[in-house]
Every structure is written in C-alpha cells, then in structure tokens.
Amino acid sequence: MEPFPAELFIDGAFRAASSGRRTTLINPATEEPFAEVAAADGTDVNVAVESAQRAWGSGWRDLPPGKRESVLHAVARKLRDQLEEIAQLETLHIGKPINDARDEAGLGARVFEYYAGAVTKFGGQTIPVGRGGFDFTLRQPMGVVACIVPWNFPFPIACWKAAPALAAGNCVVLKPASLSPLTALKLGELAHAAGLPAGALQVLPGAGSTIGDTLVTHPLVRKISFTGSTEIGRRIMELASRDIKRVSLELGGKSPNIVFADADWQRAAETSPMSVFANTGQDCCARSRVFVERSIYEPFVERFVAATKKLIVGDPARPETQLGPMVSASQREAVEEYLADARKRGSKFACGGGRLHPKGYYLEPTVLLDVGKEDRCWREEIFGPVVCITPFDDEPQMIRHVNASPYGLSGSLWTNDLRRAIRVAKAVESGVLSVNCHNSVHTEAPFGGYKQSGLGRDLGMAAMEGYTELKNVYVAE
C-alpha cells in the first residue's frame, strides 16, 4: 500500500494544517496507532471555502454538461483503479470486514458513474401558464456546499454527497469524521488526478468540535449536507438557521423489522441477524427492533439466535470475517452501558453480551428478549450489535408501537399477503422500507428519513435536486 494521505487536501494539493496539529489514528482490531493525520482548524476552513468559491466562480458551475460528465466518469475510473487500496484503508481505520469494504469502494465508484450520467439528463421544465407567454424553470447550482460524513460508512457516504453536488455544478468542502479521514483524502487526490479543477473538492480532516461551527456558519457556504447523530443534526440546524442556509440531514434510526406468520419466516429469521449486526451494528438502518407475530415467535427466535451464533467475528482483514471490531473503545463502552441497563431491568439475553478476543474493540452480537417498551435498549439508538425481539398479536397495535419511536429511517416488512404489504408499508413512518428483504440503499433511489431521522434525501435524482436552487422564469408574449 502507498503511504497514507495524511495532510489536508486544499486547492488540488496536500498541505499541512495551519496549526500543525495532528490526530492519531488507532486500528480498532489491534488497538495500535498506525498513522497521524493533519487536523484542520478555523483558519484552514476559511482557506478551503474561499478556494472552493474561486473554483466555482471561475468555471466549474459554467462548464458545459458534457464536459462535467466526462470529468465525473474519469473520477469513477480512477476510483475503480484504486478499489483495493481504498478498501484496505477503510478496513484499517474503522475495522470494517474487507469484503464489505471492497463492496463499499465499488459502490462509491458506481455513485460517481450514476451522477456522471445524470448531468446531461437533469434540467428544468416548461410550464403552461394562465397569462400566456412562456414559463420555464432552471435548476441552478448553489455554490459552495459543505458535506459532513460519519465514520461508519466513510467512503460511500462521501461519494453519495460529493458526486451529486459536483454533478449539479457546485464545489464541495468535504469534512470526514476524525476517526476515518483516509478514504476521503484519497477521494480528493484521485478526483483531482482525474481532472476535477483545483478547489472543486476540498477535504478537511479534523475534529468537528474544532471546525464544525466555522464550516456551517461560513458566509460563503450555501448548503450543509450532514450524516450523523440526531444531536449534532439539531446543532447544525440551529447554526444554519441564522443565515437560512439549506440543510439536508440523515440522522439516527431505530428501524423495525416486522415479520408476519404468513411470510417465509424461516428465511427472515436466518437473514435478519445481518440486518442489524452488519458493520457491528454501527448502522443507522440497523433493524434493531424486531416485531414477530406471536404464533411464530418462539421458533423464529430459535432460528434467529442460531444464525447469530454462526456469525464469524474476528480479524477484519480476513475474507471469511463477517463482523469486525467496534470503531473505538469509547463506542464499545457506550454499548456496554446499554447492556448493563438491560441486565438491571431484567431483559433476557438469548445470546451475546460479552467481549471477544484479548485485543481489539470486539463485542459479541447480542439478542435481547423481554425488553420493556420504555427501556433504553428499546427506545434509543444503541449503534452497536444489539437487537430486541418482541411478539405481537394485533396489527394496528403493532403499528402504533413501530411508530412510537422518534426515528423513522428504514425498516423491513415480511409477508406474502400483497394487500397487507401495501397497507403496512403505507402505515409505517419511515423514509425507506424493504418488503421481504433488508435492502435499504440503491444508488438510483432516494434515501433518507422521517421525523428525527432527518430531512432531505441522498441518492437518486432527489439528491441532485437538493444541491440546486429552483428558479422560475416567465417571458411575456
């Protein structure tokens, strides 16, 4: 592997942070430090935003669509050429199993390919109006967009945000999580090498507590696109409200997995563990509340637990590994606090709940039964390998319990009754819902949540619309 990209990426080149500060990265599988990365401060934010503004005003926004399409296709090709290196970096700094990391690196390339193709197919409308004359709409780029991405899916989410923003003609300041900056820095380097103008994509690693407010409130930043916790999403909305900045937020989740007795419940039981434990449960789409019709509850739990016990937890660099470590010691400790609360309240541990391996931030996937609807493990996003399973008897009452959560991001529904599938899908308050599977993310389709799971959408053409201002023009006869 080539040397790590360890500096800020500004104006098409790597440079040291103005303060000289650096962040030490820890391999969560070994608990050993392996790199030090520059940490930006407010001065660096100002430099990056001003550089992005120059790049936007000097030609990127006005580049003919066909040329912008060619550049983004070139970025996708660069990413495909470096898929293995991107995957290795992802595994190293967040403990993601290598096969998952490879899939996600490929997803990032597909996202750039999709939005490259969208550039020449994205536009406004002509509208017949009562006054006569000619009325049409324009979709115009906003300018400089701040994209703030989380540590759990660092590379694909960076691409989800940067690609549609660039395709729409904006320039991007990308802020990766301090735990996982390496693949975002690699994205900046490869995009510039592919022909993206200097300044069109800046990458600022560093602590959100240090640079977040400066980035969100910068007068040249027109929009903030954020994926992360609901708490920080609220803070961003508050700061953005001062200048009425546009925001899109993909936040927390406490997603349901609903299994009716008429479904292929055996398949649901065997596949559902990875719908919550994948990425070691560090996923806002995790189906962490499982509602099972009572007549199949006991055999479902038996199969679910058996499938959970077969999951391979271990070294993320090994291809057979399904679950790696948690991202940090503090994240594991936070999850263990939830497990301690579950024990105190009398929940039944069907399996899991302990640490694994003497080194690394490993935690056993845990199945909880008999969890009260007011308990923390049922109500709050744990963001770790913990699932609660409960029986239900009455569909309307179950729907009320599903929708009682303040979140509404994703979920699954299992039934072979088409009328029921349509009825329940309409009733569940969630931005994404899968029927008889657990697939939340499709490059071509919008992704986002209801309620405290956020606003706005990533992916699909909806994301590209979200990076533009809609202008109406009327021309009199």
RAHU-V261879 format. One record per backbone hydrogen bond with DSSP energy under -0.5 kcal/mol. CO is the residue of the C=O (numbers start at 0). NH is the residue of the N-H. If there is no record, write none. Layout:
CO&NH  CO&NH
This chain:
3&5  5&37  7&9  7&14  8&202  9&12  12&9  14&7  16&19  20&38  22&36  24&33  24&34  25&27  26&29  26&30  26&31  27&360  31&26  34&24  36&22  37&39  40&44  41&45  42&46  43&47  44&48  45&49  46&50  47&51  48&52  49&53  50&54  51&55  52&56  53&57  54&59  55&58  55&60  58&62  59&62  63&66  63&67  64&68  65&69  66&70  67&71  68&72  69&73  70&74  71&75  72&76  73&77  74&78  75&79  76&80  77&81  78&81  79&82  81&85  82&86  83&87  84&88  85&89  86&90  87&91  88&92  89&93  89&95  90&94  96&100  97&101  98&102  99&103  100&104  101&105  102&106  103&107  104&108  105&109  106&110  107&111  108&112  109&113  110&114  111&115  112&116  113&117  114&118  117&120  118&121  120&122  124&136  126&134  128&131  133&474  134&126  135&472  137&139  137&470  139&468  142&170  143&221  143&222  144&146  144&172  145&147  145&224  146&148  146&174  147&226  150&153  152&156  153&157  154&158  155&159  156&160  157&161  158&162  159&163  160&164  161&165  162&166  163&167  164&169  165&168  170&144  171&173  171&201  172&146  172&174  173&175  173&203  174&148  176&179  180&184  181&185  182&186  183&187  184&188  185&189  186&190  187&191  188&192  189&193  190&195  191&194  196&199  199&171  201&173  202&8  202&204  204&39  206&209  206&210  207&211  210&214  211&215  212&216  213&217  214&217  217&220  219&143  219&221  221&245  222&145  223&225  223&247  224&147  225&249  228&232  229&233  230&234  231&235  232&236  233&237  234&238  235&239  236&240  237&241  238&241  239&242  239&244  245&223  247&225  248&250  248&454  249&227  254&288  255&411  256&258  256&290  257&259  257&413  258&292  259&262  262&264  263&267  264&268  265&269  266&270  267&271  268&272  270&273  271&274  271&275  272&275  272&276  273&277  274&286  276&279  277&280  278&281  280&282  282&285  285&254  285&287  287&289  287&387  288&256  288&290  289&291  289&389  290&258  291&391  292&295  293&296  293&297  295&299  296&300  297&301  298&302  299&303  300&304  301&305  302&306  303&307  304&308  305&309  307&310  310&312  311&313  311&321  311&322  314&317  315&97  317&320  322&313  327&331  328&332  329&333  330&334  331&335  332&336  333&337  334&338  335&339  336&340  337&341  338&342  339&343  340&344  341&346  342&345  347&349  347&368  350&366  353&363  359&361  360&325  361&355  363&352  365&367  365&386  366&349  366&350  367&388  368&347  371&374  374&377  374&378  375&379  379&381  383&385  384&365  386&367  387&289  388&369  389&291  391&293  393&397  394&398  395&399  396&400  397&401  398&402  399&403  400&403  401&404  405&451  407&430  407&449  408&431  409&255  410&433  411&257  412&414  412&435  413&259  415&417  416&420  417&421  418&422  419&423  420&424  421&425  422&426  423&427  427&429  433&412  433&435  437&439  441&444  442&459  446&457  449&407  449&452  450&453  451&251  452&250  454&248  457&446  458&462  459&462  459&463  460&464  461&465  463&466  464&467  466&141  468&139  468&470  470&137  472&135  473&475  474&133
